[in-house]
Amino acid sequence: MSTPRPKLSSFWLDLPREGKLLISTVIFSAVGTGLVLPFMVVYLHEVRGFPLETVGLLLALQAGLGILVVPPIGALIDRIGPRLVYASSIVSLMIGDVLVSQATTLPGAIVAFVFLGYGFGVIWPSTGAMIGNLIPSEQRQRYFGINFTLLNLGIGVGGIIGGQFVDVERADTFVAIYLIDAVSYLPALVILLVALRHVGGPVSAQPTEDDTPRPSYLTMLRDKNLRALLLLVATAALVSYPQLNAGMPAYARAIGEVSTQGLGYAFAANTVVIVVLQLFVLQRIEGRRRTRVAVVMAATWAVSWLLLGATSLVPGTVAATILLAGCAAVFGLGETMLQPVSSAMVNDLAPDHLRGRYNALSSLMFSGAFVVGPIVASVLIGRALGSVYIAFLVIGCLLLALIALWVERRIPAHVNGVGAAPASLET
């Protein structure tokens, strides 16, 4: 049985003032991110002259550092609150952008990527905890979905602008976009430090009569509900973003023989679908069991990966390019379900005083997938085992659907989006 679905038109009116301020900053930083996101490898390799192997190691340094900082940062969020931790990630990203723009030597690039690694590793659990603290439970699913839409819209716009502006023969054009990206974080930083200075602090644990162990990841992981939810998140992470960003382009180029221009069309199709359909999907899933939405999401992704596999039947043709665009577009439809559902479930399960750690563990599942996923893709595709790779993805989606149905029997109804949260968990 589903709960009544409120109109999305009421979202902005019902949103707390603090939530309006927080979400209004997304588009600025997202445009800045879009300016630089597609061109990092091009800039470091073709403009600054770093070998591709070195570029790969720098990106691995960023990802690895992000994984290392997440657990202690989750505890720090619970101790001092998400606002200051979020602000520290923004400052780190701004410094990293400035240093990358001037990175003409390897030591300089390493320092820049240390700052970027900290910033990107910290920003997701801190923003998740901040949203969880500010936004009432009944609005979180819509908030995360609309936040994701604005993020993709900004990245898409930034990518288009950056593609028209940068020139590999002019290093100053790349310096400019990294400096603009740094400036794009300023609105969020000002709002956090000024307009929202009265919120986002530490939350005290509810008093208990008996002695309870100090909060720790070990004690948290004894919770069967949390373990079940993390398994769901980890499986979804493995068959989603790492494959879209690394596996899909590798398969399309090596097996589908799709041009780089065709890859650009595919990612554009992905962004358009998310921006156009996110609000519609949010309305359709409101009040539905989130685990059932995850099943639909898994089925959608299975279709998208089958479309990717079909490019091998018509390699190097216009049909292969169309199939790839279809793959990315259908995948985008699945993405419109992932962000609102997974983030809302994690935050609805988390006690306020442990929200930082819960979001850190969820973020860690995605960070681990970004390490494992590309390795699986590169090994299978590199050894001409494309059909095995597609089978791996489709079976992974089937497993995701089964795990979602299993999780449904274990988590509380309010975490699954079909009941009111207990009074002790209300924000």
N, C-alpha and C positions, 0 to 999 in steps of 0.2 A: 504494500500500500504506500503510495507516494503522498507527500505533503503538498499543499497548495503552492503554486508557483507565482511568486510576486512578479510584477511587471518590471522589466529592466529599466523602464523610463523613470522608475522611482529610485534607482540606484544612487544617482548623484545627490538627490534631495535627502535621502536617508543617511547618506554617508556622514560620519563625524567630521568636523572641521579639520581635525588633524589628518584624517584619511584623505581629504581633498587636497590638502597641502602636499602630502607625501606622493600621491599618484600624479600630481601635476608636474613633478620634476622629471618623470620618466622619459618623456618625449625628447627633452633637451639632451640628456646624456646618451639616449639611444641613437639620435642622429649623429652625435660625435663618434660613437662606437661604430656605426655603419660606415663612416668616412674611412676608417682604418682597417676594419675587420677583414675585408677581402684582399688587402694589399700587403699584409705583414711579410709574407714570404718573398713577394716581388721586391719589396723595399729592401729587405736585408740582403737578398741574394743579388739582385740586378743593380741596385743603386749603391749599396754599401759594400758589395763585393764579397760577402761571406759565403763560403762554400755551402751547398745545400745540406751536407751532413752537419755542419756547424749550426745552421738554422734549425734543423731538427732537434739538435741537442738543447738549443736555447728554449725551444717550445716545450721540450720535455722537462727542462728545469722549471719552467713556469708551472706546468701541471703538477709536477712532483712536489714543489714547495706548497702549492695550494692544498694538496692532500695532507701534508705534514702539519700545516697550521690549523686545519679545521677542528680537530679534537680539542686542543687547548683553547681555541677561540670560542667554541661552544660553551665551555665552562666559564670563560671570561664574560661572555654575554650574560649568563645567569648571575654573575657576581656584580657587574657594574651596569648592566642593562644594554640593550642593543643599540641605542642611539649613538653613543660615543664610539662603539666598535664600528658601526656603519660609517661614521664620519672618518675614522682612521683608514678604512678601506678606500674611501674617496680620495683622501689626501695621498695615499700610496699610489693610486692609479694616476693621479695628476702628476706626481713626481716621475712615475714610470714613463708616462707619455713624453714628458719634457726630455728625459734622459734618452729615450729611444730616438727622438728626433735628432739628437746630437751624437748618436752611437756610431762613431767611425772606427772604433777599435773593439776587439773582443772583450777586454776587461770592462769597458764602458757598457757594452751590450749586456754582459752578465749582471752588472749592478742594476741596469734598467729592468731586466726580467725578474730579478729578485723582488723589486717593488711591485711589478705587475703580478707576480705569482701570489704575493701576500694579498694584494688588492682583490683579485678575482677569487681567491680562495675564501676570503672573509665576507665579501659583499653579499653572497647568496644566503648563508645562514643568518647574517645580521639583518638583512632586509626581511627575510621570512619571519624572524622573531619579532621584528618591529611591526610588521603587518599583523601578526598574531596578537600582539599586545594592544594595538590600536583599534582593530576592526572587530566588531561583534561577530560571533560564530555564524549567525545566519547570513552574513554578508561576505564572508571570507571567500567562498567559492567564486562569486561574481567578481570580487575584487582581484583575486589572482588571475582570473581569465581576462579581465579588461586590462590589467597591468601587462599581461603577456601580449595582448593585441597592440598596445601602445609601443611596447618594446620592439616588436617586429615591424610596425609601421615606421618607427624612427630609424631602425637599422636599414630598412629598404630604401627610405628616402636618402639617408646618408650614403649608402652604397652607390646609388645613382649619381649623386652629386660628386662623390669621390672619383667614380669612373670617368666622369667628364673632365675632371680637374687635374688629376695627377698625370705626370709625364716622366717616364723612366730616364729621359735625357736631362731632366731638371730636378736635381735633388731638393731644391727649395720648395717644390710643390708638395713633396712628402713631409718635409719639415713642417710646412704650414698645416697639413691635416692633423698631424699629431699634436701640434700646439692648440688647434681648434678643439680637438677631442679633450685635451686637458681643461680648457676653459668651459667646455660643455658640462662639466661636473660641478661648476660653481653654484648654480641655482640650488641643487640638492644640498650642498654643503652649508650654504647660508640658511636654508630652511631648517636643517637639522640643528644648527648651532644657535639659531635665533628664534624662529617662529615655533619650533617644537622643543625648545629647551626645557619645558615643564613636563614632558612625557618621555617615555622610552628609558626610564631608569630601572634599577633592579626591582624585582618583585619578591617579596618575602614568602617563604613557604607557609602553608597552612599549619597552625599549631596542632600538635598531636599529643595525646595523653601518654602513650607508650614511647619507649626509646626507639628511634628509627635510625638506620645507618645514614652517614653523610651522603649527599647526592654524588653519584659517580656513574660513569658509563657502565661499569660492571653491574651495579645494582639495577640500572635502567634496563639492561639487556636481559634481566631475569623476567621481565614483563613479557608474557607470551603474545600479548596484543601488539606490542612494539616490534617484536621479532617478526611476527607475521607481516606487519605493514612494511618493514624494511625489506623483506624478501620480495614483496610485490614491487616496491620502488626499484630495487636492484635489477630485477628481471626486466622491468619496463625500460630502465636506463640502458641496459645492455643492447636491446634491439631497437633503440631509437636514435638519439642524437649522434652518438659516435659513428653509427652506420650512415646516417644522412651526410655527415660532414666529411667522413673519410672513406667508408666502404662504398657508398653509392658513386662518388666520382671515380674511385679506382676501378670499380667494376665497369662503369660506363665507358671509361677510356680504354681499358685493356681488353675487354670482351665485347662490349657493345659498340666500340669504335665511334663513340659520339664525340663531336668536336668540342673545343673549349667554349665556343659560342653556344652550343647546345646545352652545356652545363649551366651557363649563365641563364638561359631560358628556364631551365628546370628550377633553379633556386628562386627565380622571379615568380614562377608559378606557385611555389611553396609559400612565399610571402603573401601573395595576393589572396590565396585561399584562406590563410589565417586571418588576415585583416578583414576580408569580406564576410567570412562565416562565423567568426568567434562569437559575436553577439547572438546570432541565431542559435548556435550550439548551446551557449549558456542558458538561453531561455528553455531549450528542449531538455536539458539535463537537470534543471533546477528542481529539487525535491525528489529526484530519482536516487535509487541506490547507487552510490559511487562505484561499488564493485561491479555492478552490471554495466555501468558506463565504461569501466575498464575492459570488460569483455568485448564490448563493441569497438573500443579503441584497438584492442589486440587484433580483432578481425580486420579492421581497416588497414592496419599496418601489414598484416599478412598479404592483403591484396596489393598493397603498394610494392612489397618486395617481389611478388610474382610478376608485376609489371616490369620491375627492374630485370628480373631473369629473362623476360621475353625479349629484351633488347639483344640477347645473344642469338636469337633466331633470325634477326634481320640486321646484322652488324653493318655499320657504316652508312646507313640509309636514313632518309627523312623519317621513316617509320620508327627507327630506333630513337631518334631525338624526341618524337612525339610520345613514345612509350616512357622515356625517361622523365619528360615533363609530367606525364600522368602519374608516374611513381611519386615524384616530389609533391604534386598537388594532393594526391590521396593521403600521403604521409602527413601533409599539413592539416588535413581534416582530423587525423588522429591527434595531432598536437593540440588542437583546440580543446580536446578532452583531458589531456595529460596534466597540464599546468593547474587548471582550477581544481581538478580532483585530487591529485597527489599532494599538493601543497596544503589544501584545505584539510585533508585527512590527517596529515602529520600535525597540524596546528590544533585541530579539534581534539586529538588524542593527548597532546602535551599539556601538563600542568603549567600554569603561568611561570612558576619559579624554575622550571626546567626547559622552557621553550627554546633557549639557546642551544642546549645539548641535543634536543630532538631535531631541530633544524640542521644542526651540524651533522648528525648521523645521516639524515636524508641527503644532504649535500655530498657527504662522503660516498654514498652509493653511486651518485652520478660521476663523481671524480674518479672512482675506481673503474667505472664503465668506460670513461674516456681514456684510460690506460689499457684495459683489456680489449675493448672493442676494436680499435684500430689494429692491434696486433693480430687478432683473429682474422680480420679482413685482409690484411696484407699477406699473411701466411697462406691462406687459402687461395686468394686471387693470384698471388705471385707464383704459386705452384700449379696454376691452370686448373684449379678445382672450383671453378665458378659455380657449377651446379651444387656442389657440396656447401658452398657459402650461402646460396639462396635457400637450400634446405635447412641449414642452421638457423637462418632468420625466421623462416616460416614455422619451424618446430618451436623456436623460442617464443613466437607469438602465441602458438597453441598452449604452450606451458604457462605463459602469462595469463591467458584466459582461465585456465584451470586453477592457478594460484589465486586469482581474484575471487573465484567462487568459493575456494577454501577459506580465504580471509574473511569473506562475508559471514561465515558461521562463527567467527572468533571475535570480531571487533564490536564495540558497543554501537547501538543504533545511531546515536548522534554523530559518531565518527563517520558512519556510512551515509550521512546526509538525510536521514529519514526520521529524526527525532530531536527533541530539545536536549541541550547539554544539561548535565546536573548543575545545580545551583553553585556548587563549589568550583565548577570549571568555567562559569560565565565570565566573560571579559568585563 
